[in-house]
Amino acid sequence: MVYDVAVSQVLTLRRLKSDVEKKLPPKIETKLYVGLAPLQRQWYTKILMKDIDILNSASGKLDKVRLLNILMQLRKCANHPYKLLIKLKEQDSRVLIFSQMTRMLDILEDYCIWRNFEYCRLDGQTTHED
């Protein structure tokens, strides 16, 4: 057991925020509202109209679970930054995109390949060799 700990300490590089912070440029966080594209708006409306009765009632426990599912579907529908990425690429900006959904990362990866954008994906499936 001691051997495992010793090996993991040799192989693990642990950095504190205070050590790394000096080397990083200041973070610039910009939040922009970007309206839905026509296709996104169409799907958003379809999702809402499909389960309008749940949205109007949502009284029981089962309805609340279904309501949360609808909200997740709406998030997926509205969650594509493609309009913004083109503008940022033209400005030669670097972009970090965080997502709680690996399916969204799959879609973004396909989009980056299609647009010939250089990208790096990190998620729970990324191997240490990558």
N, CA, C and O atoms as a DFTB+ gen file, in Angstrom:
520 C
 N C O
     1  1       0.820      -1.200       0.000
     2  2       0.000       0.000       0.000
     3  2       0.860       1.259       0.000
     4  3       0.558       2.215      -0.714
     5  1       1.934       1.267       0.799
     6  2       2.835       2.418       0.856
     7  2       3.466       2.646      -0.505
     8  3       3.658       3.787      -0.928
     9  1       3.792       1.549      -1.194
    10  2       4.385       1.639      -2.523
    11  2       3.430       2.343      -3.489
    12  3       3.860       3.200      -4.261
    13  1       2.129       1.988      -3.456
    14  2       1.132       2.612      -4.324
    15  2       1.058       4.113      -4.090
    16  3       0.974       4.889      -5.042
    17  1       1.089       4.521      -2.843
    18  2       1.038       5.946      -2.509
    19  2       2.282       6.644      -3.023
    20  3       2.188       7.731      -3.593
    21  1       3.456       6.036      -2.831
    22  2       4.708       6.642      -3.281
    23  2       4.725       6.792      -4.798
    24  3       5.138       7.834      -5.310
    25  1       4.289       5.781      -5.514
    26  2       4.254       5.843      -6.974
    27  2       3.269       6.901      -7.437
    28  3       3.576       7.673      -8.346
    29  1       2.093       6.950      -6.829
    30  2       1.108       7.942      -7.250
    31  2       1.592       9.360      -6.971
    32  3       1.253      10.277      -7.719
    33  1       2.373       9.563      -5.919
    34  2       2.910      10.894      -5.637
    35  2       3.939      11.297      -6.682
    36  3       4.034      12.472      -7.037
    37  1       4.704      10.341      -7.174
    38  2       5.693      10.632      -8.208
    39  2       5.004      10.944      -9.532
    40  3       5.448      11.822     -10.271
    41  1       3.933      10.235      -9.831
    42  2       3.252      10.390     -11.111
    43  2       2.229      11.517     -11.128
    44  3       1.786      11.925     -12.201
    45  1       1.854      12.016      -9.986
    46  2       0.828      13.044      -9.903
    47  2       1.464      14.405      -9.668
    48  3       2.220      14.601      -8.717
    49  1       1.147      15.328     -10.544
    50  2       1.613      16.696     -10.371
    51  2       0.452      17.500      -9.815
    52  3      -0.593      17.625     -10.454
    53  1       0.636      18.027      -8.657
    54  2      -0.433      18.767      -7.999
    55  2      -0.030      20.225      -7.934
    56  3       1.032      20.557      -7.407
    57  1      -0.859      21.087      -8.461
    58  2      -0.561      22.512      -8.466
    59  2      -1.631      23.256      -7.685
    60  3      -2.815      22.923      -7.732
    61  1      -1.188      24.246      -6.984
    62  2      -2.115      25.113      -6.271
    63  2      -2.479      26.285      -7.167
    64  3      -1.693      26.698      -8.020
    65  1      -3.655      26.804      -6.969
    66  2      -4.100      27.945      -7.755
    67  2      -3.124      29.106      -7.622
    68  3      -2.865      29.813      -8.595
    69  1      -2.584      29.308      -6.432
    70  2      -1.651      30.418      -6.207
    71  2      -0.368      30.260      -7.024
    72  3       0.245      31.258      -7.403
    73  1       0.050      29.015      -7.303
    74  2       1.245      28.782      -8.116
    75  2       0.982      29.039      -9.594
    76  3       1.821      29.616     -10.286
    77  1      -0.156      28.620     -10.068
    78  2      -0.474      28.722     -11.486
    79  2      -0.973      30.111     -11.848
    80  3      -0.741      30.587     -12.959
    81  1      -1.645      30.753     -10.929
    82  2      -2.294      32.035     -11.186
    83  2      -1.329      33.091     -11.718
    84  3      -1.722      33.925     -12.535
    85  1      -0.086      33.070     -11.274
    86  2       0.904      34.062     -11.698
    87  2       1.203      33.957     -13.186
    88  3       1.555      34.949     -13.825
    89  1       1.064      32.764     -13.732
    90  2       1.433      32.522     -15.120
    91  2       0.271      32.727     -16.092
    92  3       0.475      32.782     -17.305
    93  1      -0.915      32.835     -15.573
    94  2      -2.087      32.957     -16.431
    95  2      -2.453      34.417     -16.670
    96  3      -2.331      35.247     -15.769
    97  1      -2.899      34.727     -17.881
    98  2      -3.417      36.081     -18.100
    99  2      -4.728      36.232     -17.337
   100  3      -5.356      35.232     -16.989
   101  1      -5.144      37.454     -17.075
   102  2      -6.404      37.631     -16.345
   103  2      -7.576      37.052     -17.140
   104  3      -7.642      37.167     -18.364
   105  1      -8.482      36.436     -16.416
   106  2      -9.656      35.831     -17.044
   107  2     -10.625      36.927     -17.463
   108  3     -10.908      37.853     -16.703
   109  1     -11.119      36.804     -18.665
   110  2     -12.149      37.715     -19.159
   111  2     -13.394      36.870     -19.402
   112  3     -13.417      36.020     -20.292
   113  1     -14.408      37.109     -18.614
   114  2     -15.650      36.358     -18.764
   115  2     -16.688      37.273     -19.377
   116  3     -17.015      38.323     -18.823
   117  1     -17.203      36.869     -20.524
   118  2     -18.193      37.662     -21.230
   119  2     -19.444      36.824     -21.419
   120  3     -19.385      35.715     -21.949
   121  1     -20.553      37.348     -20.994
   122  2     -21.825      36.654     -21.186
   123  2     -22.628      37.439     -22.213
   124  3     -22.893      38.629     -22.044
   125  1     -23.006      36.751     -23.271
   126  2     -23.767      37.375     -24.340
   127  2     -25.059      36.607     -24.564
   128  3     -25.076      35.378     -24.502
   129  1     -26.129      37.325     -24.822
   130  2     -27.369      36.669     -25.203
   131  2     -27.343      36.503     -26.715
   132  3     -27.199      37.479     -27.451
   133  1     -27.478      35.300     -27.161
   134  2     -27.555      35.006     -28.584
   135  2     -28.892      34.314     -28.803
   136  3     -29.146      33.245     -28.250
   137  1     -29.733      34.925     -29.606
   138  2     -31.059      34.358     -29.853
   139  2     -30.990      33.005     -30.535
   140  3     -29.963      32.627     -31.098
   141  1     -32.081      32.296     -30.479
   142  2     -32.153      30.985     -31.116
   143  2     -32.187      31.125     -32.631
   144  3     -32.788      32.056     -33.169
   145  1     -31.546      30.207     -33.296
   146  2     -31.641      30.129     -34.752
   147  2     -33.046      29.639     -35.100
   148  3     -33.715      29.049     -34.252
   149  1     -33.503      29.873     -36.329
   150  2     -34.858      29.433     -36.688
   151  2     -35.117      27.946     -36.417
   152  3     -36.188      27.591     -35.926
   153  1     -34.162      27.084     -36.727
   154  2     -34.352      25.655     -36.484
   155  2     -34.415      25.355     -34.986
   156  3     -35.202      24.514     -34.551
   157  1     -33.591      26.038     -34.205
   158  2     -33.640      25.858     -32.752
   159  2     -34.989      26.303     -32.203
   160  3     -35.586      25.623     -31.368
   161  1     -35.462      27.448     -32.675
   162  2     -36.756      27.967     -32.219
   163  2     -37.881      26.985     -32.566
   164  3     -38.794      26.770     -31.768
   165  1     -37.806      26.397     -33.753
   166  2     -38.814      25.424     -34.186
   167  2     -38.824      24.216     -33.247
   168  3     -39.893      23.790     -32.809
   169  1     -37.659      23.663     -32.933
   170  2     -37.582      22.511     -32.037
   171  2     -37.984      22.879     -30.616
   172  3     -38.643      22.093     -29.935
   173  1     -37.598      24.053     -30.170
   174  2     -37.944      24.527     -28.833
   175  2     -39.469      24.572     -28.683
   176  3     -40.023      24.107     -27.687
   177  1     -40.126      25.135     -29.686
   178  2     -41.589      25.225     -29.669
   179  2     -42.223      23.835     -29.705
   180  3     -43.195      23.580     -28.994
   181  1     -41.682      22.939     -30.526
   182  2     -42.226      21.576     -30.593
   183  2     -42.129      20.868     -29.245
   184  3     -43.059      20.177     -28.830
   185  1     -41.005      21.045     -28.571
   186  2     -40.835      20.420     -27.252
   187  2     -41.866      20.967     -26.275
   188  3     -42.488      20.210     -25.530
   189  1     -42.043      22.283     -26.280
   190  2     -43.024      22.900     -25.377
   191  2     -44.446      22.434     -25.684
   192  3     -45.198      22.086     -24.774
   193  1     -44.811      22.428     -26.954
   194  2     -46.184      22.092     -27.331
   195  2     -46.489      20.606     -27.121
   196  3     -47.631      20.234     -26.848
   197  1     -45.464      19.762     -27.250
   198  2     -45.668      18.319     -27.088
   199  2     -46.158      17.981     -25.680
   200  3     -46.985      17.085     -25.506
   201  1     -45.658      18.683     -24.698
   202  2     -45.993      18.382     -23.305
   203  2     -46.633      19.578     -22.601
   204  3     -46.347      19.841     -21.433
   205  1     -47.484      20.289     -23.302
   206  2     -48.100      21.495     -22.746
   207  2     -48.948      21.186     -21.517
   208  3     -49.023      22.011     -20.606
   209  1     -49.593      20.007     -21.468
   210  2     -50.421      19.656     -20.315
   211  2     -49.575      19.505     -19.050
   212  3     -50.013      19.884     -17.964
   213  1     -48.391      18.964     -19.180
   214  2     -47.496      18.825     -18.021
   215  2     -47.053      20.199     -17.535
   216  3     -46.990      20.458     -16.333
   217  1     -46.749      21.076     -18.489
   218  2     -46.316      22.421     -18.113
   219  2     -47.420      23.186     -17.398
   220  3     -47.148      23.982     -16.499
   221  1     -48.658      22.947     -17.792
   222  2     -49.773      23.657     -17.171
   223  2     -50.153      23.100     -15.805
   224  3     -50.638      23.846     -14.954
   225  1     -49.942      21.803     -15.574
   226  2     -50.363      21.235     -14.290
   227  2     -49.196      21.020     -13.341
   228  3     -49.111      21.699     -12.319
   229  1     -48.312      20.112     -13.644
   230  2     -47.123      19.781     -12.834
   231  2     -47.417      19.775     -11.338
   232  3     -46.759      20.466     -10.561
   233  1     -48.408      18.989     -10.949
   234  2     -48.767      18.954      -9.529
   235  2     -48.185      17.740      -8.806
   236  3     -47.694      17.865      -7.684
   237  1     -48.238      16.580      -9.433
   238  2     -47.752      15.365      -8.775
   239  2     -46.252      15.174      -8.927
   240  3     -45.593      15.888      -9.682
   241  1     -45.727      14.203      -8.200
   242  2     -44.288      13.923      -8.228
   243  2     -43.851      13.469      -9.625
   244  3     -42.797      13.876     -10.113
   245  1     -44.666      12.623     -10.261
   246  2     -44.342      12.146     -11.597
   247  2     -44.302      13.304     -12.587
   248  3     -43.423      13.360     -13.447
   249  1     -45.259      14.233     -12.463
   250  2     -45.282      15.397     -13.345
   251  2     -44.032      16.251     -13.166
   252  3     -43.506      16.789     -14.140
   253  1     -43.555      16.379     -11.939
   254  2     -42.354      17.178     -11.695
   255  2     -41.126      16.536     -12.331
   256  3     -40.255      17.231     -12.853
   257  1     -41.061      15.212     -12.285
   258  2     -39.955      14.508     -12.942
   259  2     -40.029      14.734     -14.448
   260  3     -39.016      15.005     -15.093
   261  1     -41.221      14.622     -14.996
   262  2     -41.397      14.863     -16.439
   263  2     -41.089      16.314     -16.790
   264  3     -40.542      16.592     -17.856
   265  1     -41.437      17.235     -15.900
   266  2     -41.135      18.647     -16.118
   267  2     -39.622      18.878     -16.164
   268  3     -39.130      19.628     -17.007
   269  1     -38.895      18.235     -15.265
   270  2     -37.436      18.351     -15.283
   271  2     -36.859      17.779     -16.573
   272  3     -35.882      18.303     -17.107
   273  1     -37.459      16.712     -17.067
   274  2     -37.021      16.136     -18.333
   275  2     -37.245      17.116     -19.485
   276  3     -36.389      17.264     -20.357
   277  1     -38.391      17.777     -19.481
   278  2     -38.681      18.776     -20.516
   279  2     -37.656      19.906     -20.454
   280  3     -37.142      20.346     -21.482
   281  1     -37.366      20.367     -19.246
   282  2     -36.373      21.438     -19.100
   283  2     -35.009      21.019     -19.639
   284  3     -34.314      21.822     -20.261
   285  1     -34.624      19.775     -19.406
   286  2     -33.352      19.275     -19.924
   287  2     -33.365      19.256     -21.450
   288  3     -32.372      19.612     -22.085
   289  1     -34.490      18.840     -22.041
   290  2     -34.591      18.824     -23.499
   291  2     -34.508      20.242     -24.067
   292  3     -33.899      20.456     -25.115
   293  1     -35.115      21.202     -23.383
   294  2     -35.048      22.595     -23.830
   295  2     -33.619      23.131     -23.744
   296  3     -33.178      23.869     -24.624
   297  1     -32.901      22.762     -22.691
   298  2     -31.490      23.164     -22.566
   299  2     -30.669      22.623     -23.730
   300  3     -29.849      23.334     -24.312
   301  1     -30.899      21.371     -24.058
   302  2     -30.158      20.766     -25.171
   303  2     -30.458      21.492     -26.475
   304  3     -29.571      21.707     -27.302
   305  1     -31.703      21.860     -26.642
   306  2     -32.121      22.536     -27.867
   307  2     -31.469      23.912     -28.013
   308  3     -31.081      24.307     -29.112
   309  1     -31.353      24.629     -26.914
   310  2     -30.860      26.008     -26.951
   311  2     -29.357      26.118     -26.737
   312  3     -28.827      27.227     -26.677
   313  1     -28.671      25.012     -26.624
   314  2     -27.306      25.002     -26.114
   315  2     -26.228      24.946     -27.183
   316  3     -25.196      24.317     -26.946
   317  1     -26.400      25.559     -28.332
   318  2     -25.391      25.460     -29.377
   319  2     -24.800      26.829     -29.691
   320  3     -25.520      27.724     -30.134
   321  1     -23.502      27.002     -29.469
   322  2     -22.869      28.317     -29.630
   323  2     -22.350      28.595     -31.037
   324  3     -21.434      29.402     -31.193
   325  1     -22.908      27.952     -32.070
   326  2     -22.294      28.052     -33.383
   327  2     -22.245      29.478     -33.934
   328  3     -21.282      29.833     -34.614
   329  1     -23.258      30.301     -33.659
   330  2     -23.232      31.685     -34.140
   331  2     -22.057      32.447     -33.535
   332  3     -21.362      33.200     -34.216
   333  1     -21.863      32.235     -32.276
   334  2     -20.818      32.937     -31.542
   335  2     -19.426      32.446     -31.922
   336  3     -18.494      33.247     -31.996
   337  1     -19.267      31.160     -32.164
   338  2     -17.949      30.605     -32.471
   339  2     -17.365      31.179     -33.754
   340  3     -16.158      31.408     -33.827
   341  1     -18.184      31.414     -34.753
   342  2     -17.691      31.975     -36.013
   343  2     -17.129      33.371     -35.784
   344  3     -16.047      33.693     -36.275
   345  1     -17.857      34.207     -35.039
   346  2     -17.375      35.571     -34.755
   347  2     -16.083      35.543     -33.953
   348  3     -15.157      36.303     -34.237
   349  1     -16.018      34.682     -32.966
   350  2     -14.817      34.601     -32.138
   351  2     -13.626      34.080     -32.933
   352  3     -12.497      34.510     -32.695
   353  1     -13.851      33.173     -33.862
   354  2     -12.782      32.661     -34.726
   355  2     -12.241      33.782     -35.605
   356  3     -11.031      33.887     -35.801
   357  1     -13.124      34.616     -36.132
   358  2     -12.706      35.751     -36.962
   359  2     -11.837      36.724     -36.173
   360  3     -10.948      37.365     -36.735
   361  1     -12.095      36.835     -34.866
   362  2     -11.305      37.725     -34.004
   363  2     -10.050      37.032     -33.479
   364  3      -9.303      37.613     -32.692
   365  1      -9.818      35.804     -33.909
   366  2      -8.665      35.005     -33.474
   367  2      -8.663      34.785     -31.965
   368  3      -7.606      34.734     -31.336
   369  1      -9.854      34.657     -31.396
   370  2      -9.993      34.430     -29.952
   371  2      -9.877      32.945     -29.638
   372  3     -10.134      32.091     -30.486
   373  1      -9.487      32.661     -28.412
   374  2      -9.521      31.295     -27.900
   375  2     -10.760      31.166     -27.030
   376  3     -11.137      32.104     -26.327
   377  1     -11.383      30.013     -27.080
   378  2     -12.659      29.828     -26.394
   379  2     -12.612      28.556     -25.557
   380  3     -12.125      27.518     -26.007
   381  1     -13.121      28.650     -24.342
   382  2     -13.341      27.474     -23.495
   383  2     -14.839      27.274     -23.379
   384  3     -15.571      28.204     -23.039
   385  1     -15.293      26.071     -23.659
   386  2     -16.711      25.762     -23.529
   387  2     -16.852      24.637     -22.515
   388  3     -16.257      23.570     -22.671
   389  1     -17.629      24.879     -21.492
   390  2     -17.903      23.871     -20.472
   391  2     -19.318      23.353     -20.686
   392  3     -20.232      24.127     -20.971
   393  1     -19.494      22.059     -20.549
   394  2     -20.823      21.475     -20.686
   395  2     -20.987      20.339     -19.691
   396  3     -20.043      19.596     -19.421
   397  1     -22.181      20.209     -19.154
   398  2     -22.494      19.100     -18.262
   399  2     -22.949      17.877     -19.047
   400  3     -23.157      16.810     -18.469
   401  1     -23.103      18.023     -20.352
   402  2     -23.635      16.934     -21.164
   403  2     -22.612      16.498     -22.206
   404  3     -22.203      17.298     -23.048
   405  1     -22.198      15.241     -22.155
   406  2     -21.234      14.748     -23.139
   407  2     -21.840      14.725     -24.536
   408  3     -21.117      14.862     -25.522
   409  1     -23.138      14.556     -24.634
   410  2     -23.788      14.604     -25.957
   411  2     -23.584      15.972     -26.592
   412  3     -23.381      16.066     -27.802
   413  1     -23.635      17.025     -25.797
   414  2     -23.383      18.370     -26.317
   415  2     -21.937      18.487     -26.795
   416  3     -21.670      19.120     -27.816
   417  1     -21.011      17.883     -26.065
   418  2     -19.610      17.889     -26.496
   419  2     -19.440      17.130     -27.810
   420  3     -18.625      17.519     -28.648
   421  1     -20.200      16.050     -27.997
   422  2     -20.163      15.313     -29.266
   423  2     -20.594      16.211     -30.420
   424  3     -19.963      16.227     -31.476
   425  1     -21.664      16.952     -30.210
   426  2     -22.185      17.848     -31.244
   427  2     -21.170      18.950     -31.543
   428  3     -20.916      19.266     -32.706
   429  1     -20.595      19.531     -30.498
   430  2     -19.596      20.579     -30.696
   431  2     -18.354      20.047     -31.402
   432  3     -17.762      20.739     -32.231
   433  1     -17.965      18.834     -31.078
   434  2     -16.808      18.227     -31.744
   435  2     -17.086      18.059     -33.237
   436  3     -16.238      18.387     -34.067
   437  1     -18.262      17.551     -33.579
   438  2     -18.640      17.419     -34.994
   439  2     -18.624      18.775     -35.685
   440  3     -18.161      18.895     -36.819
   441  1     -19.128      19.789     -35.002
   442  2     -19.166      21.138     -35.567
   443  2     -17.753      21.670     -35.810
   444  3     -17.478      22.249     -36.861
   445  1     -16.864      21.477     -34.845
   446  2     -15.477      21.949     -34.989
   447  2     -14.770      21.241     -36.145
   448  3     -14.005      21.865     -36.881
   449  1     -15.019      19.958     -36.303
   450  2     -14.436      19.216     -37.425
   451  2     -14.980      19.761     -38.741
   452  3     -14.223      19.970     -39.689
   453  1     -16.282      19.991     -38.800
   454  2     -16.923      20.503     -40.008
   455  2     -16.372      21.874     -40.398
   456  3     -16.181      22.154     -41.581
   457  1     -16.118      22.728     -39.404
   458  2     -15.612      24.083     -39.653
   459  2     -14.083      24.154     -39.707
   460  3     -13.520      25.233     -39.891
   461  1     -13.422      23.031     -39.549
   462  2     -11.951      22.995     -39.480
   463  2     -11.403      23.857     -38.353
   464  3     -10.353      24.483     -38.498
   465  1     -12.111      23.891     -37.233
   466  2     -11.633      24.602     -36.047
   467  2     -10.709      23.669     -35.273
   468  3     -11.009      22.489     -35.091
   469  1      -9.592      24.208     -34.826
   470  2      -8.713      23.434     -33.964
   471  2      -9.355      23.383     -32.579
   472  3      -9.812      24.406     -32.070
   473  1      -9.392      22.208     -31.974
   474  2     -10.041      22.072     -30.671
   475  2      -9.358      20.987     -29.856
   476  3      -8.609      20.165     -30.384
   477  1      -9.627      21.004     -28.579
   478  2      -9.155      19.967     -27.665
   479  2     -10.321      19.634     -26.747
   480  3     -10.889      20.520     -26.108
   481  1     -10.670      18.374     -26.685
   482  2     -11.806      17.949     -25.865
   483  2     -11.301      17.208     -24.636
   484  3     -10.480      16.297     -24.737
   485  1     -11.797      17.606     -23.491
   486  2     -11.497      16.921     -22.238
   487  2     -12.807      16.526     -21.578
   488  3     -13.648      17.377     -21.288
   489  1     -12.976      15.237     -21.342
   490  2     -14.133      14.760     -20.592
   491  2     -13.733      13.496     -19.846
   492  3     -12.559      13.127     -19.842
   493  1     -14.659      12.850     -19.236
   494  2     -14.359      11.673     -18.431
   495  2     -13.829      10.491     -19.220
   496  3     -13.276       9.560     -18.633
   497  1     -13.982      10.505     -20.530
   498  2     -13.499       9.414     -21.378
   499  2     -12.112       9.678     -21.955
   500  3     -11.541       8.806     -22.611
   501  1     -11.562      10.869     -21.719
   502  2     -10.247      11.219     -22.248
   503  2      -9.176      10.406     -21.529
   504  3      -9.118      10.389     -20.299
   505  1      -8.334       9.736     -22.301
   506  2      -7.262       8.944     -21.692
   507  2      -6.078       9.843     -21.353
   508  3      -5.943      10.934     -21.907
   509  1      -5.231       9.389     -20.454
   510  2      -4.098      10.216     -20.053
   511  2      -3.079      10.360     -21.178
   512  3      -2.264      11.281     -21.141
   513  1      -3.101       9.475     -22.180
   514  2      -2.196       9.610     -23.321
   515  2      -2.588      10.795     -24.195
   516  3      -1.731      11.426     -24.815
   517  1      -3.885      11.095     -24.245
   518  2      -4.366      12.205     -25.068
   519  2      -3.909      13.507     -24.468
   520  3      -4.206      14.573     -25.007
